[in-house]
Amino acid sequence: MDAFSLNPPKWTANAVHAVPFCCPTCKAQATKATKVWLNRRSPVTDYDLRRKWQEFYLCECETAWWAWSSDRPPSKEGRMNDRVN
């Protein structure tokens, strides 16, 4: 499974848009997904001219869902530049 493949996997065909950024069925976070695919062929330009992509996830509960990359919550680790030494 290649998350960056140009062609969508079959399991993405019935994916539902999830808001908030988690499985709409069991509420599991994206980190619990068994498969991931990023639709990088069709970026959307946001109002502030930043690109975002559809991120597709196949949850442990077998629910396929997607969300915008811009909706992903920040990681707990934060960015390296944001850390205090």
C-alpha positions as CSV (number, residue, x, y, z in Angstrom):
1,M,0.0,0.0,0.0
2,D,1.5,3.3,-1.1
3,A,0.0,6.3,0.6
4,F,1.4,8.5,-2.3
5,S,0.1,6.4,-5.2
6,L,-1.4,8.4,-8.0
7,N,-4.3,6.0,-8.3
8,P,-6.9,5.7,-5.4
9,P,-7.2,2.3,-3.8
10,K,-10.7,0.7,-4.1
11,W,-11.4,1.1,-0.4
12,T,-11.6,4.9,-0.8
13,A,-14.6,4.7,-3.1
14,N,-17.2,4.7,-0.3
15,A,-15.3,7.0,2.1
16,V,-17.3,9.5,4.0
17,H,-16.2,13.1,4.9
18,A,-15.4,13.1,8.7
19,V,-15.8,16.2,10.8
20,P,-14.1,16.3,13.3
21,F,-10.9,14.7,12.2
22,C,-11.5,11.1,13.4
23,C,-13.4,8.0,12.4
24,P,-17.1,8.9,12.2
25,T,-18.1,5.4,13.4
26,C,-15.9,4.6,16.3
27,K,-14.2,8.0,16.9
28,A,-10.7,6.5,16.6
29,Q,-7.9,8.9,15.6
30,A,-6.2,8.8,12.2
31,T,-3.1,7.1,13.9
32,K,-5.2,4.0,14.4
33,A,-6.0,3.6,10.7
34,T,-4.9,0.4,9.0
35,K,-4.5,2.1,5.6
36,V,-3.9,5.7,4.4
37,W,-4.0,7.3,1.0
38,L,-3.4,11.0,0.2
39,N,-5.1,12.4,-2.9
40,R,-2.3,14.7,-4.0
41,R,-3.5,14.9,-7.6
42,S,-6.3,17.3,-6.8
43,P,-5.1,19.9,-4.3
44,V,-7.5,22.7,-3.3
45,T,-6.4,26.2,-2.7
46,D,-7.7,27.7,0.5
47,Y,-8.8,31.3,1.0
48,D,-5.3,32.2,2.3
49,L,-3.7,30.6,-0.9
50,R,-2.4,27.5,1.0
51,R,-2.9,24.1,-0.6
52,K,-4.8,21.3,1.1
53,W,-5.4,17.7,0.1
54,Q,-7.9,15.0,0.8
55,E,-6.5,12.4,3.3
56,F,-8.2,9.0,3.2
57,Y,-8.1,6.6,6.1
58,L,-9.4,3.0,6.6
59,C,-10.1,2.6,10.3
60,E,-9.6,-0.5,12.4
61,C,-13.5,-0.8,12.4
62,E,-13.4,-1.0,8.6
63,T,-14.9,2.5,8.1
64,A,-13.4,4.4,5.2
65,W,-13.3,8.2,5.9
66,W,-11.6,11.3,4.6
67,A,-10.8,14.8,5.8
68,W,-8.9,17.8,4.5
69,S,-5.2,18.0,5.4
70,S,-5.8,21.4,6.9
71,D,-8.3,19.9,9.4
72,R,-5.7,17.6,10.9
73,P,-5.0,18.6,14.5
74,P,-1.4,19.6,15.4
75,S,0.7,16.8,16.7
76,K,1.4,16.5,20.4
77,E,5.1,16.7,19.7
78,G,4.8,20.0,17.9
79,R,7.2,21.2,15.3
80,M,10.9,21.2,16.0
81,N,11.2,25.0,15.7
82,D,8.5,25.4,18.3
83,R,10.3,23.5,21.0
84,V,12.0,25.3,23.9
85,N,15.5,24.1,24.7
